């Protein structure tokens, strides 16, 4: 059986280092693991009035992708010592309602950023995810000065590739232990 991991990048840039890290994760994943990158570009900003009028199609697509996933892999930059708006907005939409697809979803976070490697963004994500009862791994990967480790849209060099591969293995192991959603 194939384990399904949804991947979200906290950056919309075409040459995003975080999206490059996720593309590398897709390549490093075992054959029985399917990592799918979901584009957040079309999500409108969260607006309660918009939600009341009918949840937008792009939001429904995100929620369905999360519901169908056995695990979640996020790669985020750090903007102004925090989480980028596009990623926080996706979490805000996904967390709405009594049946949030984020609840108890095995989740891992990578950050590829400047000198700190995205430490503060990861700390803020941990606070947000604690509130939403996300099953967040303790293991973290932080890639400081990330642009220096990206070539041709992929993460290169050690130890970062090995760290990403190890994080995927831990996420897969944990998601398998707690029970695959696709087996339900």
C-alpha positions in Angstrom: 0.0 0.0 0.0 1.2 3.5 -0.9 1.5 6.1 1.9 0.3 9.5 0.8 2.0 12.7 1.9 0.7 16.1 1.0 3.5 18.7 0.6 2.9 22.5 1.1 5.4 25.2 0.4 5.2 28.4 2.3 6.6 30.3 -0.7 5.0 31.3 -4.0 8.3 32.2 -5.7 9.0 30.4 -8.9 12.6 29.8 -7.7 11.6 29.1 -4.1 14.2 27.3 -2.1 11.5 25.7 0.0 9.7 24.3 -3.1 13.1 23.1 -4.3 13.5 21.2 -0.9 10.1 19.7 -1.4 10.9 18.6 -4.9 14.0 17.0 -3.5 11.9 15.3 -0.8 9.7 13.8 -3.6 12.9 12.4 -5.2 14.2 11.0 -1.9 11.0 9.3 -0.9 10.8 5.5 -0.9 8.9 3.9 -3.8 5.9 3.1 -1.6 5.5 6.8 -0.6 3.7 9.3 -2.8 4.5 12.9 -2.0 2.3 15.4 -3.8 3.0 19.1 -3.9 -0.2 21.2 -3.5 0.0 24.8 -4.9 -1.4 27.4 -2.5 -1.4 30.2 -5.1 -5.2 30.2 -5.7 -6.3 30.4 -2.1 -8.1 33.6 -1.3 -7.3 35.3 2.0 -9.4 33.9 4.8 -12.6 35.9 5.2 -15.5 34.7 7.3 -18.0 36.4 5.0 -16.5 34.5 2.0 -16.8 31.3 4.1 -20.4 32.0 4.9 -21.2 32.6 1.3 -19.8 29.2 0.3 -16.3 27.8 0.7 -14.2 28.6 -2.4 -13.3 25.7 -4.7 -9.6 26.2 -4.1 -10.2 25.8 -0.3 -12.3 22.7 -0.8 -9.5 21.3 -3.0 -7.0 21.9 -0.2 -9.2 20.4 2.5 -9.9 17.3 0.3 -6.1 16.9 -0.3 -5.5 17.1 3.4 -8.3 14.6 4.2 -6.9 12.2 1.6 -3.3 12.5 2.9 -1.8 10.1 5.5 0.7 12.9 6.5 1.7 16.5 5.8 5.1 17.8 4.9 5.6 21.6 5.1 8.6 23.6 3.9 8.6 27.2 4.9 10.7 30.3 4.6 10.9 32.8 7.4 9.4 36.3 6.7 10.0 38.9 9.4 10.8 36.2 12.0 7.5 34.4 11.4 5.4 32.2 9.0 4.7 33.6 5.5 1.1 34.8 5.0 0.4 32.3 2.3 1.1 29.3 4.6 -0.7 30.8 7.6 -3.7 31.6 5.4 -3.8 27.9 4.2 -3.7 26.7 7.8 -6.5 29.2 8.7 -8.7 27.9 6.0 -7.9 24.2 6.7 -8.5 24.6 10.4 -12.1 25.9 10.0 -15.0 23.9 11.3 -15.5 21.0 13.6 -13.9 18.5 11.2 -10.5 20.1 10.5 -8.4 17.8 8.3 -5.4 19.0 10.2 -6.5 17.4 13.4 -4.2 14.6 14.4 -2.6 14.7 10.9 1.1 13.5 11.2 3.1 16.5 10.2 6.8 17.4 9.6 8.3 20.8 9.0 11.4 21.9 7.1 12.5 25.4 6.8 15.0 26.8 4.3 15.8 30.3 5.1 18.5 32.8 5.9 21.1 32.7 8.7 18.8 31.1 11.3 17.4 28.5 8.9 13.9 29.5 9.7 14.0 28.7 13.5 11.4 31.4 14.4 9.0 30.4 11.6 9.1 26.8 12.9 8.5 28.0 16.5 5.5 30.0 15.3 4.2 27.0 13.3 4.5 24.8 16.4 2.3 27.3 18.4 -0.4 27.4 15.6 -0.3 23.6 15.2 -0.6 23.0 18.9 -3.8 25.0 18.9 -5.1 22.9 16.0 -4.2 19.5 17.5 -1.8 18.6 14.7 0.3 15.6 15.3 3.6 17.4 14.8 6.9 15.5 14.8 9.6 16.8 17.2 12.3 16.2 14.6 12.9 19.4 12.5 15.1 20.3 9.6 16.4 23.8 9.3 18.6 24.8 6.3 20.4 28.1 6.9 21.6 30.1 4.0 19.4 27.9 1.9 20.1 29.5 -1.5 23.7 28.3 -1.3 22.4 24.7 -1.2 20.1 24.8 -4.2 21.2 23.9 -7.8 18.9 23.4 -10.7 15.8 23.6 -8.5 17.0 20.8 -6.1 18.7 20.6 -2.7 22.3 19.6 -3.1 25.0 18.6 -0.7 25.2 17.1 2.8 24.1 17.1 5.5 20.9 18.6 4.3 19.8 15.9 1.8 20.4 13.3 4.5 18.4 15.3 7.0 15.5 15.6 4.7 15.6 11.9 3.9 15.7 11.1 7.6 12.7 13.4 8.3 10.7 11.7 5.6 11.6 8.3 7.0 10.5 9.4 10.5 7.3 10.9 9.1 6.5 7.7 7.2 7.2 5.5 10.2 5.0 7.7 12.5 2.1 7.9 10.0 2.3 4.1 9.5 2.3 3.5 13.3 -0.7 5.8 14.0 -2.6 4.4 11.1 -2.8 5.3 7.5 -5.9 7.4 6.6 -5.9 5.8 3.1 -6.4 2.3 4.8 -9.6 3.6 6.4 
